[in-house]
Amino acid sequence: MSTERMPNPAVLIPEAMEALMALNKAIAGAGLDGKLLALSHLRASQINGCAPCVAGGTHQARQHGVTPDQTHTVAAWRETPYFSDEERAALALTEAVTRLADRPDPVSDQVWDQAATHFDQKELAALLLSIAMTNAFNRLNVPTRQQAGAW
């Protein structure tokens, strides 16, 4: 286990944390099911190897009704029966947006169209903003070696 290099940058600049929290509040109020947002957050954080976000995301997921089977298998969601079509669409979009550099067409029409069949534009906006926020927190926590359980 490594040690923290420095406090989270958003903690060191309180105005930044306030802005991030305000954006999270707006996303939560946009009408998208908190369970979907929690699954998306957990999956993106797993991909990025962000220990505090995975730990916190697991607790958040439980609070929003994510089942233990879903929490335990979200990394292999394609191979399990525990996710609805809507959840699968959100997870596919989450993975594509989180892995933008991995392929020439990172968010394929297939992934986008599948998400668009389950979510209206406002819901897609909330999901995309949530994915972006998760990736932002992951990119603050991972290089500064934030520790799970420290917040």
N, C-alpha and C positions, 0 to 999 in steps of 0.2 A: 504494500500500500504506500502510495506516495503522500507527501505532505503538501498542504496548501501553499502556493507560491505567494499569494497576496489575497486580500479580501476581494469579493466579487466587485468588478468595476462599477456596476450599477449601485452598489451600496456606498462606494466611495464618492459617487456623484448623486446625491439624494434626488436632485431634480430629474435625473435620468430614470431612477427607480419609480418616481411618481408618474412619469410619462408612460413607462412600461406597464405599471399597474392600471393606469387609466385606460390604456388600450386593451388590456385583459378584461377589464370591467365592461368595456363597450362590446367586445366579442361575446362575453357571457350573456349580455343583454340582447343579442341579435336574434335570439329565437332558436338557435340550433341546440339539439339535445346535448346536455352536458356529458352524457355517456359517450357520445361520438367524439366530443372534444377531448375527453379523458383518454380514450383509446388511441386517438391520433397523437396526443402528447406523449403517451407512453411509448408508442412505436417509434416515433421520430427520435426520442431520447435514447432508446435502445440502439438504433442505427448509429447515432453519434457517440455512443459510449459515455453518456453523461450520467454518472452515478447519482448525484443528488436529484436530478430530474426523473430518473427511473424510480428511485426510492419514493420521492414525493408523488410521482405520477401513479404509482401503485396505490397509495393511500387515497389520492384524488379519485381514481377509478372506482375503488370500493364505495366511496361516498356517493358516486353517481350511479350505482347499481350495476357496475361491471361485475360479472360473476367470477368466482375463483377460477373456473375453467378458462374463461376468456383471458384473465390476467396472466395465468400460467402459460398460455399458448399463443399470445398475441404475436410473438416473434415468428411463429409458424402458422399464421392465420389461414393461409391458403390450403393447408393440409388438415384442417380440423373442421368439425361440424358446428362449432360453437358461435359462429358469426352470421348475422343476417346479411342479405344482399346489400342493404344500405351501409352497414358497417364495413363490409368488404370494399365497397366503392370508396368509402372514406379512407380506409387503410391503404388502398392502392394509390390514391391521390397523395396521401401523406408520404408514402415511400418515394413516389416519383418526384415530388417537390423537394424532398430532403436530399435526394441523390441527383441533383441537377447536372453535375459534371460527369456522371457515369455513362451517358449515352448521347448521341447527337440530337435525338428528339426526346428530351427527358420526360416530358408529359405528353405521351402519345394521344392521338385522337381517341383511341379506344379507352384509355384511362379517363380522359376528360369527359367523353360522351357517357360513360357509365356513371360517373359522378353526377353529371347534369341530368340524368334520368331520375336520380333520387333527391336532388337538392335544387331549389330555385336559386336565382342569382344572389339573393341576399344571404342564403344559407351557404352557398359556395364562397361568397366573400368572407363570411365568418370563419369557415373552415380554412381557407387560404391564409387569412390573417393569423389564425391560431397556429397553423403550421409554421408560418414565418416567425411568430413570437417564440415558439418552442425552439426552433433552430437558433434564434438569437440568444436565448438563455443558454442553450447548449454551447454555443460558441463563446460565451462569456465564462461559463463554468469549467469547460474542459481544459483550455490552456492555462487557467489559473489554478487548476487542480482542486476545485471545490470538493469538499467531502460530503458524502451522503450522511444525513442526520445532523449536520452542523447548523442547519437553519432552524 
